Amino acid sequence: MQPYYETLKTAMATGAISLALDALVEIAGAMVESGEKERAAEIIALSLCYPLEDDTREHAEDMFRDLESELCPRVMVDAKSRAFDVTLVEEVEAVLGGEI
C-alpha cells in the first residue's frame, strides 16, 4: 500500500484532488483485501461524495455494494453518515497517520 500512500501525499500537496481520491479508493480496496472492511467502507463512502473519474467511481461503487452485502447494515449507515461529518483533508490525515 505504500505506493498509494505516497501518491496520496503528493496529490494532496499539489492540490490534485482527483488523484488523491483515486489513491483513497485504491487504499480502501487494499483494506478490503486485508480484512479492514469497516474502515474501507468509511473511506469509500467519503470518496463517493466527490466527483470521481468514471472508472474510479465504478470501482468504488462496486466495492461499496459488495461491502453492503458483507457488513452489518448499521456499519454501512454509519459509514455514509460519517462521510458528511469528515472533510477530505481530515480523512487523508487519518489515512496517513497525520502526515500531509
C-alpha positions in Angstrom: 0.0 0.0 0.0 3.0 2.3 0.4 2.9 3.5 -3.3 -0.7 4.6 -2.7 0.2 6.5 0.4 3.0 8.3 -1.5 0.6 9.1 -4.3 -1.9 10.4 -1.8 0.6 12.6 -0.1 1.9 14.0 -3.4 -1.6 14.6 -4.7 -2.7 16.5 -1.6 0.5 18.6 -1.6 -0.1 19.6 -5.2 -3.9 20.0 -5.0 -4.5 17.1 -7.3 -7.8 16.2 -5.7 -8.9 13.7 -8.4 -5.6 11.8 -8.0 -6.0 11.9 -4.2 -9.5 10.4 -4.5 -8.2 7.7 -6.8 -5.5 6.8 -4.3 -8.0 6.7 -1.5 -10.2 4.3 -3.4 -7.2 2.1 -4.1 -6.2 2.2 -0.4 -9.8 1.2 0.5 -9.5 -1.7 -1.9 -6.3 -2.9 -0.2 -8.0 -2.6 3.2 -10.9 -4.8 2.0 -8.4 -7.4 0.9 -6.7 -7.2 4.3 -9.9 -7.5 6.2 -10.3 -3.9 7.3 -13.7 -3.7 5.7 -15.4 -1.3 8.0 -12.6 1.3 7.6 -12.7 0.7 3.9 -16.4 1.4 3.8 -15.8 4.8 5.5 -13.2 5.8 3.0 -15.3 4.7 0.0 -18.4 6.5 1.4 -16.4 9.7 1.7 -14.9 9.3 -1.8 -18.3 8.8 -3.4 -19.3 12.3 -2.1 -16.8 13.8 -4.6 -16.6 13.9 -8.4 -14.6 10.9 -9.5 -13.3 9.7 -12.8 -15.8 7.2 -14.3 -13.6 4.1 -13.8 -12.8 5.1 -10.2 -16.5 5.8 -9.4 -17.5 2.4 -10.9 -14.8 0.6 -8.9 -15.8 2.5 -5.6 -19.5 1.8 -6.2 -18.8 -1.9 -6.8 -16.7 -2.2 -3.7 -19.4 -0.4 -1.6 -22.1 -2.7 -2.9 -20.0 -5.7 -2.1 -19.4 -4.4 1.4 -23.1 -3.7 1.8 -23.7 -7.4 1.3 -21.0 -8.4 3.7 -21.2 -6.0 6.6 -23.9 -5.1 9.1 -26.4 -2.5 7.7 -25.6 -0.3 10.7 -21.9 -0.2 9.8 -22.8 1.0 6.3 -25.3 3.6 7.6 -22.6 4.9 9.9 -20.0 5.0 7.1 -22.4 7.1 5.0 -23.2 9.4 7.9 -19.5 9.8 8.7 -18.9 10.9 5.1 -20.8 14.1 5.8 -19.0 14.8 9.0 -15.4 14.4 7.8 -13.6 16.5 5.3 -11.3 15.1 2.6 -8.3 16.6 4.4 -9.3 15.1 7.7 -9.8 11.7 6.0 -6.4 11.9 4.3 -4.7 12.9 7.6 -6.4 9.9 9.3 -5.3 7.5 6.5 -1.7 8.9 6.5 -1.5 9.0 10.3 -1.4 12.8 10.4 1.2 13.3 7.6 0.2 15.6 4.9 
